[in-house]
Amino acid sequence: MLFRKICLVLLLAGFLPVIAFAQNDDAGPGEDNGTEEQEPAVAPGTAKRIEIKAPYVLIDAGSGDVLAEDRAGEPWYPASLSKLMTAYVVFHKIREGKLRLDQEISVSALASGQEPSKIGIPVGKTVTVDFALQALLTYSANDIAYVLAEGASGSIAGFADDMNAAARRLGLTATHYVNPNGLFDPRQITSARDLAVLSAVMLTEFPEHAHFFRQEYLVIGKRKLPNRNRLIRTMPEADGMKTGFVCASGFNLVASASRNGRKLIAVVLGYKNSFTRAEAARALLERGFAMAAPPGGKKVADIINMPQGTIVPADMTTLLCKNKSPVSIKDGTTLAGWGVTFGTYNTGQKADMALRGRLLNPYGINIKAYAGVVALPRKAGFGAWMWNLDKVTSEEICRNYATDGAHCQVIAPEVLAQMAANAKVKRESEAAMSQGSDDAATAVKPVRTVMRRISH
């Protein structure tokens, strides 16, 4: 009891981090993020028969030979696999002398406000780059990803630019980043092929940092937080690399293992839980170690990615997060400036999918604006909209989309202003009603929007 009281005092004083265990981008729905479920024993050199249906690729990390793959060039939401690129950029900053492992970096309010999983270091406190990399790659801490990004590049926008520049340099043609932690954004995409290339390059370029990927636990005081990659503890040869989960992506894993002088990398995407993703990766790795490298076989760089915007990545939200709607309805109080519409649809889901496709188009992927699905007045359907633009940009957007034959129409600021005003009246009337006022009866019915911030 005395120990608990002391911890509470320290926590309130800001000396201990708050380790957040709410649903997050690795533990997944229904799991206790502070602990791993019981791990079935699997004998070394064996693997359960796991049917692999989603995109995957298995490569030899040294040669780049493809040992097995299916749909490896298909776009997918990376979730926390984004943190591989976050680490890659930070590793480069360290090598260039712009960061040091013992350097203290501050926790901003923006970083502290990220969704779990998170460490919960109070705003204004500092952590070392070394600890931050451990928290990033072992515990997959979303707040620490922002701490590293701001410490490395000064801002999230600047770090995202660095991530995308690195992706272009490495030829990751299916990959685009908006944030350093992988929390869902429709423009944050990759492919199994790109993840395999990135992982192999990291291990080759930065062998001095390989220990970050195989660390079994993150130690904070007397707590030991287990690596979310269960293969690190259940497969003797496993030595990395990273897990990821958001509702839209399912459970993803990049797993590496070494045996008899060979290092293999398996990328598996879109599983229903952390156990099946680990066993799928284990099955691929065991299969690869039993194979000889194919002479003159296909290299991972030879896998062709689908062009960005060709298809919208699969969304597993309705399958894995049954209590969460794939389209989140919010009010339209942020509608402002000039806007564009990509059409009107009879359901919010159809409008959302159409919008995601436009955002992945080369014309839309770098646009800094708000985007969302708008519920039109008088039940006229749902619009896929962008707003908070200027006139020149909105007209240019529609001209660009018109070259592809895609519908795009400019929305005048007067229309957005009126709809935003209606939404604000509605919000105020609901607040008044909650306080017992009867003035709410005269409120104007607002537009509703599904809003998603897409600027860096």
N, C-alpha and C positions, 0 to 999 in steps of 0.2 A: 504493500500500500504506500509506504514511504517513497519507494522508488518511482511509482507512478506519479505521485505528487511532484517529485523533483523534475521528472520528464515534462509534466504539464507546465510547470513554471518556466523551464528552459524553452519550451515550444512557444509559449506566449511571449517570451522575451525576444524571440527571433533567433535563438542560437541553434535550434535543431530544425532540419528540413522536415516538411510534411510530405510523406510519400503517398501519392494519390493512387488509389486502387479502383477507381471507378472504371466503367467500361471504356476501353481504349483501343488503340489501333494494333494491339498484338494479342491481348488476352482474349478478346472476343466476348460475345454475349454469353452470360450465364457462367463464366469462369471467375474464380477468385483471383484477381490480379496480383495479390500478394503471395500466392502459393501456386505451385503447379499441381495438377491432378496426379493421382498415383500413376507412376510410369511402369507399364508392364516390362518385365525382363525379357530381353532379346539376346540370344547368344551371339557372340562375335562371329562374323562371316555368314550370318543368316539374315533373312528378312521375311516378314509376312508378305503374302501375295496381296498387293494393293493395285487396284485397277486405276490407271492414270487416265483421266478424261480431259482435264484442262491443259492449257499450254505448258510445255516443259521442254528442257534441253539438258543434256549431259555432255560435258566436254572434258578433255584433258587440258588442265590449266597450263601445262608447260608448252605443249605443241599447238593448242587451239583446235585439235581434232574434235569433230562432233561424233560422239559415240551413240547418241540416241536423241531424237527430237520429234516433236509434233506441234504444229501451230506456233512455232517459236517466234515468228514474225508478227503475230497478232497483237494489236494494242491491248493493254491491260492497265488497270489502276495499280500503281506500285505500293501504296500505303507506306509503311515504315521502311520498305526497301529503298525509299528515297534517301534514307540516312547513309546508305553506302556512298552516294555521291557527296553528301554533306561531309563525310569523313574524308573522302578523296580530295575535296577542295581544301579542307583544313590541313591535311597532310602536306599538300603543296605549299600552303602558307608557312608551315613550319620549316620546310626545306628551304624556302626563299628567305627565311629569317624574319618574316612578318609576324610570326607567333612563336612562342616557346612553350614547351610542355609545362614548365613551372610558372608560367605567366598567369596572373589572376585576372579574370574577366568578370564583369558585373552582370547582375541579373536585372533586366529592365521590367517595367510593368507589363509590356507587351509579351515578353517571354514568360513571365509569371502567370499570365492569364491564359496560357495554352491549355487545351483539354488534356486530361489524363490519357496514357500514363505519364506521370510527371514526378519529379523529385520534390518540388515544392520549396526550393530555396527562397527565402523572403526577398522582396524587392530591395535593391541596394546592396545586398550581400554579394560576395564574390566566390568564385570557384576557380580552381586551376584548369588549364586546358587539358591536362592529363586526366583529372577526375571527370571532366565534361565528356571526353571521348569514351571513358569507361561507361558512364551513364547513358551515353548515346547508343553504344553498340552492344552493351550487355542488357541493360534494362529498357532500352528504347524510349528514353525520356523525351517527351515532346517539348517541354519547357527548355531543357538543356540544348536541344537542337537550335532553338532561337538564340540562346545565349552564345553558342559557338558562332552562329551566322553573324550576329551583330558584332561580336568580338573580332571576327575575321574580316568582314567587309563593311562594317559601319551601319548597315541597314539590311533588312530582309530583302528589299528590292535589289540592292547591290549584290547580295549573296546569290539570289536567284539568277541574276545575270551571269555571275561566275559559274554557277552550276550548268547553265545552258551553254556557256562558252566551252566548258570542258566537254559537255556532251557532243557538241559539234566537232570539237577537235578529235574526239575518239570515234567519230562516225556513228554515233547512236541516233540514227535517223528516225526512230519511233519514239524518242524520249523528249519530254518537255517538263520543266519544273516551274512551279509557282511558289513553293515554300520548302523549307529545309527539313520538315518533320513528316511529311506525307499525309497529314490530315486532308480529308477529301476536298478536291477541287476538280471539276470536270476536265480541266486542261492539264492536270498532273498525270502524265501517262508514260508508259514504257512498253517493253516487250521482253519476253524471256531471253531472246537473242541479245538484246542490249544489256540486260543485267549480267549475262554470262561474260560478255566482253568486258564490261566495267570491272567485274569481280576479278577476272584473270589479270587485267592490267594493274589493279591495286596490289595484288599479291606479288606481281613482278617488280613494280616500281618501288614499293614500300615494304620490303621484307622486315625492316626494323620495327614496323608497327603491327605485324601479324598477331602479336599477343593480344591485342584489343579484341580480336574476333573469336578467340578461343577461351577467353576468360569465363570461368564457371559461375562466378558470383560477383556482384557489386557489393562491396563492404561499406556500410555507412554506420559508424559507431559499432554497436554490437549486432547490427542487423546484417544479414547476408541475403541479398536479393538474387535469385537464380537467373541465369541466362535464359532468355525465352526460347532459345534454340535447344530443345531437349536432347538433340543428338550429341551435344557437347558432353552430356552426362551419361548417355546410354550407348554410344557407339565409340569404342576406344580410339578409332582412327580419326574421328571427326575433329576438325580444328577451325570451324567457322561456318557461316559468316553472319547472316542477318535474317530476322523474321519480319513479317508485316501483316497487319489486318486492319481493314475498315469494312464496313458493311457492304460497300459496293464491290470490293475486290475479292472478298473471301480471305482465307488464310494462305499467305504466300511464304515462301522460304527459299533463300539461297544457302545451300549447304556445301561445305568443302570437306574433304577427307584425304588423308595421305596413307599409302601402303606400299611397301617395297620400292620406295623411291619415286612413286607416281602420286601426283595430286590431281584429284578430279573435283569438278564443280557441277552440282546439280541445281537447277532452277525449277521449282514447281509452283504453280499459281492456282488460286481459286478453290482451295479445299474448304471442307465444312467445319473443321476444328484443327487444333494444333497437333493432335496426335496423328491424324491421317496425313497431314502435310509432312510431318517428320518421317512417317513410315514410307510415304511415296518417295521422298528424297533418299531414304536409306535403301530402298529397293533399287533405285537407279544407280546409286553408288556401288552397291554390291554387284550389280550387273556389269558395271563398267570395269571394276577390278578383275572380273572373270574374263574380260575380253582383251584381246590384243588390239593395239591401236591400228586402225585400218590404213594400210600403206596408200599414200596418195589420196586419202579420203577428204571429205568436205571439211573445210575450216569453219569455225563459228562466224567469222566475218563474212563468209560466203552466203549465209542465210539471208534471204531477202525480207526486209520488213515491209509490211503493208504501208502504202503512203498515208501520211497523217490526214485524217478526215475521211478516209475511205469508208470506215465503219466506226460506230460508237462502241467502246469497250462494253463487254457484258457487265450487267449490274446485278449483283447477288443479294441486294438488300432484302427483297421480299422472301428469299429463301433462308437467309441467315439471321435477319433482324426483323422478326415478324411484327414486333410492336412499333417499328419505325417505318413511316411512309417514305418511299423513295423520292417523293416530292414534298418538301416542307413548306407549308403555307404560312406566309407572313403578310403583314399589312404593307401598303404602298406608300408610306410616308417619306421614303427616300427618293421617290420619283422627282427628277429635276433635270434641267438642261435640255439639250436636244436628245432624241432617241431614234432607234430604228426597230422595226418589227420584221420578223422572219416568217410571218404567217399566223393564221388563227386555226386552232384545233379544237376538237370536241371534248378532249380530256386534257387534264393537266399533265398526265404522264406522256402523252404524245407530244405535247408542246415542249416538255422538258427534254425528251430525246432529240427533237428537232434542234433545240437550242444547243445541246451538247455537240451535235454534229457541226453546227456553225462555229462553235468555239474552237473545235479542233481543226477547222479549215485554216490553211496558211494565212488567209486574210484576217482571221479572228483570234488566233492563238496568242498574239502579243498585244491585243487591244486592252488598254487600261480603262475600265469602265465598270459599272454595275451591270449585271445581267440577271434575268429571272423570267418566270412564267407569270403572266398577269391574268387574273380572272376578270374578264371584261364585264361592264355593266349590263344589266337586264339579261343575264344568262346568255350572252352572245358568244360564249366560248372562251378559249384560253389563248393568249398571245405569247409568242416567244420574243422577248424584248431585250434590247440593251438601252441604257440611258446614262445620264451624267456625261454626255458628250458635248462638243461644240458643233456648230453648223457645218464647218468645213469637213471635220472628221466624219460626221454622220453621213454626209453626202458621198464622201470618198469610200466609206464602207459599202454603201449600196452599189456604187459603180463597180467596185471590185467583185462583189458577189454576183452582180448581173453578168459579168463575163463568164461565170460558170453556170449561168441559167438559173441561179437560185433567187427565190423571191426575197426582196428586201425593200422596205419602204420607210422613208424618213418620217419621224413623228415630231411635230412642232412643240416647242417648250410650253406653249399655252395649254396644250392637251395634258402634258405631264403635270403641270402646275395645278390644274383643276383636279385631276385625279388624286394628287398628293393632298390637296386641301380637303377633299372628301374623306380621305383616309384619316387625316388628323382630327376632323370633326367626329368621326366615328370613335376614334381612340378616346377623345375627351369625353364623349357621351357615355362610353362604357365605364370610364373612371368615375364620372358623376353618379351613374346608376349604382356602382358598387358602394358609394357613400350615402345612398338613400335619396339622391336628388331625382325629381321627376322631370327635369329639363331635357333629359335624354330622348324624350319621345319625338322631338323635332329634328333629330340628327339626320344628316344626309348619309345614305348608304354608300360606303366607300368601295373602291377597287381593292381587291386582294392580290398580293403578289407572292410568288415563290422567289425569294431574293437570294442571290449568291454573289458575294463580293469576288470579283475576278481580277482586280488590279493587284500589282505587286506591292 
